Amino acid sequence: MVQDGARLHYALPLALLRAGLLERVFCEFYAPPGSGPAALARLVARLRPALGRRMAQRHSAELPDGLVMRNPWLLVPHTLARLGVSDEEALYRRWTDVTGRWVRRVGLGRADTLMGFVRNLDPRLCRYARRRGLTVVADQMIAPAAVQNREARLQEERWPGWAPPLRGSAAAEIERETWVACHHLTAASEYVRDGLAAEGVDPAKVSVLPYPVALGEFRPAERPAARRPMTVGFVGGVNLRKGAPYFFETARRLPQDEFRFVMVGHVDLFPMHSPSTRGPWRSSAAGRGRRSPGSWTGSTPSTSPRRAKGRRGR
């Protein structure tokens, strides 16, 4: 399997491992404790704490090191690929090409299937695997680029002046190449599956497979049913595509003594609409001096959202 960064916190390769199906997983940057990449992450954290923290989280204690093929040096060509490239489609191709060539050099071992994520999985690698007799499967981890672009235009029309013009996804061409090169595609929702069908992909080629969740990590807090206010959480980019205005409006219309709304994520809205400045919304850093229907905590480490919401639900 070709992993895309730390996508889904390695849930997909872990699911394959638990099913006894994982031969090896390719990760460009992977930083288990005691490794060189982990030391690099600590060094980077001194200069850029948030980046260093994200780098240090690039590992899973459940993945055996012997199954992880890693090459931190790929960060260099990936970084250089950004220089002098204004065309995002060309950038996608450079990234996937570099990773694909590395995977071919390392080899696929005894694998009989190649799996990865659309937009990250090199179409040329897919064709290479097919010639070698492997089944090729890719996960469409988001709606197709054409669907994304249509939705972006729709939200800009509905909420004019809320955010800078949304940059349309430039991944349409590489997506189409990948779809053709694969035997089968997976989608985590019917919405994504329907988007693929709308772009001409045979529905029989797509399976809806919700992403695996480690339920043991989630232990609902015991809260009396009558206790108020109830906390409603939002985790993700605070932007038009994620529906932030609808969340704001819902919070505004519901009674404050019954509901509290918490947003955790990076904000991509103009300041006048940002939750840190918008009406009764406030940043968690501003304290709890006055009642408000919602609060915003900004970007947090991946391990923090449950704690952020839990504090406000007590």
N, C-alpha and C positions, 0 to 999 in steps of 0.2 A: 504494500500500500504506500502511496505517496501522500504524506501528511502536509497540510497547508498550515504552516506556523503551528500555533497551539489551538487551532480551530476546535471548538467544542470541548476544549480541555482534554483532547485525545480520546474522547468518548468512542469514536468509531473504531480506531485500532484496538482499543480495550475490549469493545464488544466482540470483535473478530478473535482476539486472544482468548476470551472466555469461552467462545464457541469452538476453540481448537482449530481456527482457520488462518491464523496469522503466521506467515513465513518470515516476513521482515517488514519494517516500516522505515521509510526514508524521511528524515527530518533534517533540513538545512542547519538550523541552530537548535541544539538540544543541550540543556545544562543541568545534568544530574549533580547532586552534591559531591564535592571533591573533584570535579572535572575541570579542565581548562576553561571551557565556556562559563562555568559557574564562577570561577575566579575573575573572568572578564566582566561578568555581570556585576560583581561587587565593585570592581574598579570604576565601571561606568556609573554606578549608583552614587559615587562620591561627587560626580560632576552633574549628572542628570538623574536624580533619585527615581522619578517615575519610570524612565526608560530602563534603568538598571533593575528596578523591581519587576517590570514585565519580562525582561530577559531571564531573570532568576526563576520565574515561574514556568519557563519552557522545559518542563519535564513532568513525568508521571512516575510516582513510586511503584505503580503496579506494572509498568512495562519493563520486562527484563532487558537489561542493557545489551545483551547479546543479540537481541532482535532489532535493535535500533541502529540504522545506518545514518551517521551524521557527518556533516561537512560544514563546520562554521566558516570556512574560508569562502563559501558561496555568498556570504554577506558582502564581500568586496565587489564581485561583479554585479550583484543585485543593486548595490549602492551606486556603482558607476553607471549602471543602466539608466539611472534617473537623469544623468547629466546630458544636457543637450537634446532631451527628448520631450517634445511638446505634445506628441501624439500618444494618447494613453493606449491605443491599440498596439502601437509599436512597443510600448513599455511592457504590456502583458506578454507579447511574443518574446521579448528578450529574456524576461524572467523565466517563463516556462521552458524556453529553449535551453538556458543554462542548467536548470534543474533536470530537464529530460536527458541531456547529454551526460550529466553526472550519474543518473540512475542507470543508463545503458552501460557506462564504464564499470560500475560496481557489479551489475548483473542482478537478475531477478531470482537467483537461486533455484529452488525446486517449486516455486510458485506456479500454479496453473491458472491464476486469475490476477489481473492488475486492476487496482481500484484507486480512485482519487477523487478530487473535487473539480468540477467544471470551473474554468478560468484559471485554475492552478495546474491542472494536469496537461502536459504537453501533447497536443494532437499527434505530433510525430512519434512520441513515445507510445501512444495508443496504437498507431499503425505498426510500429516495430513489434509490439507485443502480439498483435494479431498475426503477423507473419510467422511468429514463433509458436503459434498455436494456443496462445493464452486467451481466455475470455476477458473482455475489457468492460468494466463497469465504472460509471462516474456518477457522483452525487451532484445534482443541481441544487446548490446550497442556498439559492435565492432565486426569485423570479427571473426569467430571462431578461436580458438587457432591454429588449424592445418593450416588454411589459413595464419594466422599471421606468423607462423614459416616458411612456404614456402616463403612468401614475404620477410622475414628477410634475408633468405639465398640468395635470388635473388639480393637484394640490396647490400649485402656484396660482391657478385661477380662483380656487376657492378661498385662499388665504393670501391675497396680495399684500406685499409689503412686510410680511412676517420674516422673511429670510432672504439671504442673497440668492440669486438665480441658481437653481440646482443644476449641477453639471451632469448631463446625461451619461450613462454608462457607455464606455467605448468597447465593451467586450463582445458585441454581437457577432462579429465575424469569427473570433476564436471559439465562441460557444458553438456556432454551427459546425465548424470543423470537428469539434470534439463530439458532438452528437452523432455525426456520421461515422466517426472512427470507433464508436463504442457499440458493443453488442446490446448493452442494456443501460438504462438510467434509473436512478432512484431520486425521489423527492420526499421531503419531510412533511408535505402537506398537499391537500387537494388543490389549493390555490396555485402552488408551484407546478403541479402536474397539469392543471388546466392551462397555465401559461405556456408550457411546453407544447401542448396540443394546438394552442392558438398560433404557435410559430411553425406548425407543420410537422412536429414530431409525432410519429405513430403512437397513440395511447397504449397500444399493446407492448410498446418498448419501455414503458415507464411503470415502476412500482412505487407506491406510496409507503414509505417506511419512516415513521416518526423516529427522531433521534433518540438513542438510548439514554436513559437517565439512571444514575446510581441512587436509587430511592433511599438507601440506607444512610446517605449523607443528610437527608432532610427529615428533621424531627419537629413536627408542628408544636408550637408552644401551647401549653394549656391555658386557655383564656376563658373566663366566664362569658357565657353567651350574652349576658345583659350588660357587660362592660362597654362603655362608650368613651371616646369615639372609636369607631372601627378604622383601621389603617389600610389604605389602598395603595399598593406599591407599583411603581413603574421603573423598570431597569432597561436601559438602552440609550441610544443617541436621542437627545431632546431636539427633534427636528420635525420638518413637515412629513417626511417619508414614514416616520414612526408614529405620526398622529398626535404630536404634542398639543396642538390647539384643541383637539377634541377632549383630551385629558384635562386641560385647563378649564374648558367650559363646563365639563362634568363637575369638577371640583367647585366651581363658582356657583353652580345651581343647587347643589345638595346642602343640607343644613350642616353648619360647622360643628354643632354639638353632637352630631351623629357620625360624621366622617372626617378623617384626616387623609391627605394625599401626600405621598412622598415620591420624589423623582430622584433617581440615581443615574447619572450619565453626563457625557460631554454635551454642551449646548451649542447648537448651530443655528441660532435665531438672532435676529437683530436685537440690540440691547433693550429697546422699548418693549419687546415681547419676551425677553428672557425671564425665566422663573425667578431669577435673583432680583429683578427690578419690577416685575409685573404685578401691580396692584398689591393684594394682601399676601402674595407669595413671598417667601424669604429664604435666604441661604441658611443652612444649618449653622454656619459660622457666625451668624448674626445673633445667636442666642434665642431664648424663648420668651422674650419680653411681652409679646402680644399674641393674641390668638390669630390664627390664619388658617385657611382651608388647606394649605399645602406648604411643603418645604422642599428644598432642592439641595442635594449634597455634592453635586459635581461628580467628576470622574473619580472612581475609587479602584483599588486593587480588586481582582476577580473574586477574592475571598471575602470581601467586605459587604456586598449588598444585603446579605441575609442579616448581618449584624446591624446595618444601618436601618433597615425596616423594623427589625425586632426591637430596637431601642424605642422607637416611636409608637410601638404597639402596646407597650406596657402601661 
